[in-house]
Amino acid sequence: MKSVLKAHQLITLGVLVLISGISLSHQTIFGLHHPEKQIVRSTNDFTTGKVFLLGGATDDSSSSIYNALRESTGKVKPTIAVVISAASSLAVGLEAYYEPDEVSKSYEQLFTDYGFQPSVVLLAMDNYETGANASTVLGAQNIEIIRNADVVFFNGGDQSRHTRSWITDDASDTDILAELRLRFDAGETVVSGTSAGLAIQANPTYGEGRSYGYYYFDADLKPCQIGETLVDDRQGQNSFRARENGGYMKGFGFISGALTDSHFDARGRFARLVVAMKATNKQFGIGVDEDTALLVDQDTATVYGRYGVWIVNSTEATFPNSTEYFEATNVKINYLTEGDSFNISTGQIITSKPQVTDTDGDVYESDDIFSTDEALRSISSLATSVETRSVGYSADSRPTARIVFEKLSTTKFFKDGNNLAIANLRLDIGTL
């Protein structure tokens, strides 16, 4: 059984369709011992190696995530170099590596328990001049750890600290980043990271602020230099702009062609991502929620974990600019959960979830759309509702942001238990 949908009907069902006007096909495959598969085709070029993105707040018991990371190396007991440079200092990072806290194991114990051979890279923003330099004893030791690592895992904290530690003042690679890039390009090392360690993998990286502030300041993010934070302090450190808006700077670029963001539904970041895409001239974005991961293995990407991954595409969007606040229409959203995967070169997206056919539910409309899980609740309600739109509003009312999620004739919903996949949902952002 096979049906063909044109590109304008199912634009960017895959992650990062880097060209437009392509043909997509949607077919059901039946095979020996295989569940029903829903496949959609597109074409793109994404990364040259393996990148494993964790959305943050990953539970120690999330075995599907950590096992997938280990298995991505193809080794039984791989080595993993834990990078702690998103911490405020080397001492703080080492504490997280060696000591458990009230809710989590230490990095050393966690990775040991999941079958890795861990070591720690002694590099942070307070020793980067020696720790990243091949001409020093410490730098040479750190580079040797990278050279022997099957996985390099970047910790969470603040991605501007990662940049300070791994990128020079003139925005070129330090010696240690150059070594990692060589191993990544050769397919010898999986690059991974959680939270800030996810955000740094794109180029540029961005952060600070929240969705409402990004909307309010109309995509006017602060361009930041290596050594600065991502706080938009152009009106002072204690200003509304500093609290609500953010900035961007050079990132690592192991993920190309897209922005990446973490803690996605937990912190209501869908609008923040769309605005940042406009501010940095990126047409694609990936948002990974907490306790969730996305493995990108050259041509194939796969979702693991408890929640989901948002794929955001603005190639057919318009930005009216009719008010002083951010506006966007016809942004396309795709949402994937555990078990969903796609081939980046061929554009095949595969889900074993059955298509949703029930339409007797109520649509949810939020009066605090930028808060935890409100956007996810809104788009999920459309899956089982006869209604075609879910309209939400910001809790902040000066002005009130108006968010519309809308079904198109080609929008598809797939569901298995609590896991949902959504193809080709429209998003509009404006002002009430």
Secondary structure, 3 states (H helix, E strand, C coil): CEEEECCCCCCCCCCCCCCCCCCEEEEEECCCCCCCEEEECCCCCCCCCEEEEECCCCCCCCHHHHHHHHHCCCCCCCEEEEECCCCCCHHHHHHHHHCCCCCCCCHHHHHHHCCCEEEEECCCCCCHHHHCCCCCHHHHHHHHHHHCCCEEEECCCCHHHHHHHHECCCCCECHHHHHHHHHHHCCCCEEEEECHHHHCCCCCEEECCCHHHHHHCCCCCEECCCCCCCCCCCCCCCCHHHHHCCEEECCCCCCCCCEEECCCCCCCCHHHHHHHHHHCCCCEEEEECCCEEEEEECCEEEEEECCEEEEEECCCCECCCCCCCCCEEEEEEEEEECCCEEECCCCCEEECCCECCCCEECCCCCCCCCCCCHHHHHHHHHCCECCCEEEEEEEEECCEEEEEEECCCCCEEEEECCEEEEEEEEEEEEEC
